[in-house]
Amino acid sequence: MDPLIIPQPDTISVSWGWFQFLLLLTFPLHLLAMNAMLGSLAIGIFQHLKGGSVQKKLAHRIAVVLPLVIAFVVNLGVAPLLFVQVLYGQFVYSSSILMGISWILIVPIMIVAYYGSYLYDFKFTRLGSAGPWLAVLVFFLLTIIGFFFSNNMLLMSLPERFQDYFSHTGGSILAYTQPIFWPRFLHMICGSLAMGSLFVALLGQFRKASDPELEKHALRIGMNSFLILTSINIVAGFWYLLSLPSELMNIFMGGNGGATSAFVVALLLVTGALYSGWKKKLWSTLSYSVALVVVMTFMRSWLRTEYLKDVFTLDQLQVVPQYSPMFFFFVTLIAGVACLVWLINKSRIAFREE
């Protein structure tokens, strides 16, 4: 393939394995926060529209935590995006340019959505019947951002599409026309809504002492929604798997030992999560589901590697040793995690005392 279409990779300061490790470490955290954001907001909208005292109370609880959750989504998304750019820069920068208009629009859309979440929180009562429709707008905008990201992450894995630039130079190329896109996107959205349902059930636990009625309602709604959405997502997941080209699907069917093992583990975890969810055991369901998100991250990484193997492998990255940035990163990472733990603890206490 013409090297002008696929630029040469930049050098890296340490072995690529470090960046891959950090990508697999940070990306699940971003996914969990994103799932909590979308899933809880969707349930909040339905509860607000349904009406009733406890339903509206749950919608308000979700509105209160929504701006904080969005902040976590954005900040936890920075690190994995940077690590993807380090490892696959020649692909992700190219795909970002190809879809430049949509990629740039992410920033103003996020600003509007973030402002809307604060408005939904602070003006919850005063908004009246307009409140849930504002929440619908926020949900739509956040989903659009996910749509753009999904396009970019798929487009970067399809370097054969890069030559489309010469016939579409306006930055309007997207990947949603690919047969695999919609099952992939649906699988992501359904998974987000299912995991967000568990977040709603978890929110109710923080009100267990002060508002038992809200706690029971949140648990019931959260667990029931999780069961329904996870069942739908299993169908979407198999649709996604079957939509893959045969050579890619084969890595999960015995063609790659690690990928196949991860797929089997994922099936066991989702079975355990469904059983625990049916038994209304929140903490075990949450444990299975978090582990499943981590395993799916590894499967995603194997799939990206298989997509690009004919044109690029990570061992082609040239190392120019410079270890001080890595040491500084780990120091700031530890400090940042400590700050996050402190923030989460303070927020948890404040949420219980409200």
C-alpha positions in Angstrom: 0.0 0.0 0.0 1.2 3.5 -0.9 3.2 4.9 2.1 1.7 8.3 1.3 -1.7 6.9 2.3 -0.4 5.4 5.5 2.1 7.7 7.2 5.2 6.2 8.9 4.8 5.8 12.7 6.6 8.2 15.1 9.3 6.9 17.5 8.3 6.1 21.1 10.3 6.7 24.3 9.8 3.2 25.9 8.8 -0.2 24.7 5.3 -0.4 23.2 4.3 -2.9 25.8 4.2 -0.1 28.4 1.8 1.9 26.4 -0.4 -1.1 25.6 -0.5 -1.9 29.3 -1.5 1.6 30.2 -4.2 1.6 27.5 -5.7 -1.6 28.8 -5.5 -0.2 32.3 -7.2 3.2 31.7 -9.7 2.5 28.9 -12.0 0.3 31.1 -12.2 3.1 33.6 -13.4 5.5 30.9 -15.9 2.9 29.7 -17.4 2.3 33.1 -17.8 6.1 33.6 -19.4 6.4 30.2 -21.7 3.5 30.9 -22.8 5.1 34.2 -23.5 8.4 32.4 -25.6 7.1 29.5 -27.4 4.3 31.3 -28.4 6.3 34.4 -29.5 9.3 32.3 -31.8 7.0 30.2 -33.4 5.6 33.3 -33.7 9.1 34.8 -35.6 10.3 31.7 -38.1 7.4 31.8 -38.6 7.8 35.5 -39.1 11.5 35.1 -41.6 11.1 32.3 -43.5 8.3 34.1 -44.1 10.6 37.1 -44.9 9.6 40.7 -43.2 10.6 43.9 -40.5 8.0 44.1 -39.9 8.0 40.4 -39.3 11.7 40.3 -37.1 11.4 43.4 -34.9 8.9 41.6 -34.8 11.1 38.5 -33.6 14.0 40.7 -30.9 11.8 42.3 -29.6 10.9 38.8 -29.7 14.6 37.8 -27.6 15.6 40.8 -24.8 13.1 40.0 -24.9 13.6 36.2 -22.5 16.5 35.9 -20.0 14.8 38.2 -20.2 11.6 36.1 -19.7 13.5 32.9 -16.6 15.1 34.3 -15.2 11.6 35.1 -16.1 10.4 31.6 -14.1 13.3 30.0 -11.1 13.2 32.2 -10.8 9.4 32.3 -11.1 9.4 28.5 -8.0 11.6 28.0 -5.4 9.0 28.9 -6.6 6.0 26.7 -7.0 8.4 23.8 -3.5 9.6 24.2 -2.2 6.0 24.4 -4.0 5.0 21.3 -2.5 8.0 19.5 1.0 7.0 20.7 0.6 3.4 19.5 -1.5 3.9 16.4 -0.9 7.6 15.7 -0.5 7.3 11.9 -3.9 5.7 11.8 -6.0 7.6 14.3 -4.6 11.0 13.2 -5.4 10.1 9.6 -9.0 9.0 10.4 -9.5 12.1 12.5 -8.6 14.2 9.5 -10.8 12.2 7.2 -13.8 12.9 9.5 -12.5 16.3 10.5 -15.9 18.2 10.6 -17.5 15.6 12.9 -14.3 15.3 15.0 -14.1 19.0 15.7 -17.9 19.2 16.4 -17.3 16.9 19.5 -16.0 19.8 21.5 -19.0 22.3 21.1 -21.5 19.4 21.4 -19.9 18.3 24.7 -20.0 21.9 26.0 -23.7 22.2 25.3 -24.4 18.7 26.8 -22.4 19.5 29.9 -24.2 22.8 30.4 -27.5 21.1 29.9 -26.6 18.5 32.6 -26.0 21.3 35.1 -29.2 23.0 34.1 -31.1 19.8 34.5 -29.5 19.4 38.0 -29.8 22.9 39.4 -33.2 23.8 37.8 -34.8 20.4 38.2 -37.9 21.6 40.0 -38.3 24.9 38.1 -38.0 23.2 34.7 -41.2 21.3 35.4 -42.5 19.2 32.5 -39.7 20.6 30.3 -37.1 18.9 32.5 -37.2 15.4 31.0 -37.1 16.8 27.5 -33.9 18.7 28.4 -32.5 15.4 29.6 -33.5 13.8 26.3 -31.5 16.5 24.5 -28.5 15.9 26.7 -28.7 12.2 26.1 -29.0 12.7 22.4 -26.0 15.0 22.3 -23.9 12.5 24.3 -24.9 9.7 22.1 -23.9 11.7 19.0 -20.4 12.1 20.6 -20.3 8.3 21.0 -21.4 7.9 17.4 -18.5 10.1 16.2 -16.0 8.3 18.4 -17.2 4.9 17.1 -16.8 6.2 13.6 -13.2 7.3 14.3 -12.2 4.1 16.1 -13.5 1.9 13.2 -12.2 4.2 10.5 -8.7 4.1 11.9 -8.8 0.3 11.6 -9.7 0.5 7.8 -6.6 2.1 6.2 -8.0 1.0 2.8 -10.5 3.8 3.3 -7.8 6.5 3.7 -7.5 6.9 -0.1 -11.1 8.2 -0.1 -9.6 11.5 1.0 -8.6 12.3 -2.6 -12.3 12.2 -3.7 -13.7 13.7 -0.4 -11.3 16.4 0.9 -13.9 18.2 3.0 -13.4 16.1 6.2 -16.8 14.5 5.9 -15.8 10.8 5.6 -17.4 8.5 8.2 -17.5 4.7 8.7 -21.2 4.2 9.4 -21.7 2.8 5.9 -19.6 -0.2 6.8 -21.7 -3.3 7.5 -20.0 -3.8 10.8 -20.7 -0.3 12.2 -24.3 -0.6 13.3 -24.0 -3.9 15.2 -20.8 -2.6 16.8 -22.4 0.7 17.8 -25.6 -1.0 19.0 -23.5 -3.4 21.1 -21.7 -0.5 22.7 -25.0 1.5 23.4 -26.8 -1.5 24.9 -23.8 -2.4 27.0 -23.7 1.2 28.3 -27.4 1.2 29.2 -27.1 -2.1 31.0 -24.1 -1.1 33.0 -25.7 2.3 33.7 -28.7 0.4 35.2 -26.3 -1.1 37.8 -25.1 2.4 38.6 -28.7 3.4 39.3 -29.1 0.5 41.6 -25.8 1.5 43.3 -27.1 5.1 43.7 -30.0 3.7 45.7 -27.6 2.0 48.1 -26.3 5.4 49.2 -29.8 6.4 50.3 -30.5 3.1 52.1 -30.5 4.6 55.6 -32.2 7.9 54.9 -34.7 6.8 52.2 -35.5 3.1 52.2 -38.3 3.5 49.6 -35.9 5.2 47.1 -33.3 2.5 47.7 -35.7 -0.4 47.0 -37.1 1.4 43.9 -33.7 2.1 42.5 -32.6 -1.5 43.1 -35.7 -2.9 41.4 -35.5 -0.6 38.4 -31.8 -0.9 38.1 -31.6 -4.7 38.3 -34.7 -5.3 36.0 -33.3 -2.9 33.4 -29.9 -4.6 33.6 -31.5 -8.0 32.9 -33.5 -6.8 29.9 -30.7 -4.7 28.4 -28.1 -7.4 28.9 -30.3 -9.9 27.2 -30.8 -7.6 24.2 -27.0 -6.9 24.2 -26.2 -10.6 23.9 -28.2 -10.7 20.7 -26.4 -7.5 19.5 -23.1 -9.0 20.5 -23.6 -12.1 18.4 -24.8 -9.9 15.5 -21.6 -7.9 15.9 -19.5 -11.1 15.9 -21.3 -12.6 12.9 -20.9 -9.3 11.0 -17.1 -9.5 11.2 -15.2 -10.7 8.2 -14.5 -14.5 8.6 -10.8 -14.0 9.2 -11.5 -11.6 12.0 -14.2 -13.6 13.6 -11.9 -16.7 13.5 -9.6 -15.2 16.1 -12.4 -15.7 18.7 -13.3 -19.1 17.3 -9.9 -20.8 17.9 -7.7 -18.9 15.5 -6.0 -17.0 18.4 -5.6 -18.7 21.7 -5.7 -15.5 23.8 -8.6 -14.0 22.0 -10.6 -17.2 22.1 -9.9 -17.6 25.8 -11.1 -14.0 26.4 -14.3 -14.8 24.4 -15.0 -17.9 26.5 -14.3 -15.9 29.8 -16.7 -13.2 28.5 -19.4 -15.7 28.0 -18.9 -17.1 31.5 -19.0 -13.6 33.0 -22.1 -12.6 31.2 -23.8 -15.8 32.4 -22.7 -15.1 36.0 -23.9 -11.5 35.7 -27.4 -12.6 34.4 -27.8 -15.2 37.1 -26.7 -12.7 39.9 -29.0 -10.0 38.4 -31.9 -12.4 38.4 -31.2 -13.1 42.1 -31.1 -9.4 42.7 -27.5 -9.6 44.1 -26.2 -6.2 43.2 -22.6 -6.5 44.3 -21.9 -9.9 42.6 -23.6 -8.7 39.5 -21.5 -5.5 39.5 -18.3 -7.6 40.0 -19.1 -9.9 37.1 -20.0 -6.9 34.9 -16.9 -4.8 35.7 -14.7 -7.9 34.9 -16.7 -8.3 31.7 -15.9 -4.7 30.6 -12.2 -5.4 31.3 -12.2 -8.6 29.2 -14.1 -6.9 26.4 -11.3 -4.3 26.4 -8.8 -7.0 25.7 -11.0 -8.5 22.9 -11.2 -5.0 21.3 -7.5 -4.7 21.4 -7.0 -8.1 19.7 -9.5 -7.2 17.1 -7.8 -3.9 16.3 -4.5 -5.8 16.0 -6.0 -8.2 13.5 -7.6 -5.4 11.5 -4.2 -3.8 11.0 -1.8 -6.8 10.9 -1.3 -6.6 7.1 0.0 -3.1 7.2 1.3 -2.5 10.8 2.2 -4.4 13.9 3.2 -2.8 17.2 6.7 -4.3 17.1 7.4 -2.0 14.1 7.5 1.0 16.5 11.0 2.3 16.9 12.2 3.0 20.5 14.3 6.0 21.2 14.9 5.5 25.0 13.8 8.4 27.3 12.5 7.1 30.6 12.0 10.3 32.6 8.5 11.1 31.0 7.3 7.6 32.0 8.5 8.0 35.6 6.8 11.5 35.8 3.6 10.0 34.4 3.5 7.3 37.1 4.1 9.9 39.8 1.3 12.1 38.6 -0.9 9.0 38.0 -0.6 8.0 41.7 -1.3 11.6 42.8 -4.3 11.8 40.5 -5.7 8.5 41.8 -5.3 9.7 45.3 -7.2 12.9 44.5 -10.0 10.9 42.8 -10.4 8.6 45.8 -10.7 11.7 48.0 -13.2 13.3 45.7 -15.3 10.1 45.4 -15.3 9.7 49.1 -16.4 13.3 49.7 -19.1 13.0 47.0 -20.4 9.8 48.5 -20.6 11.4 52.0 -22.3 14.5 50.6 -24.8 12.4 48.6 -25.8 10.3 51.7 -26.3 13.5 53.8 -28.5 15.3 51.3 
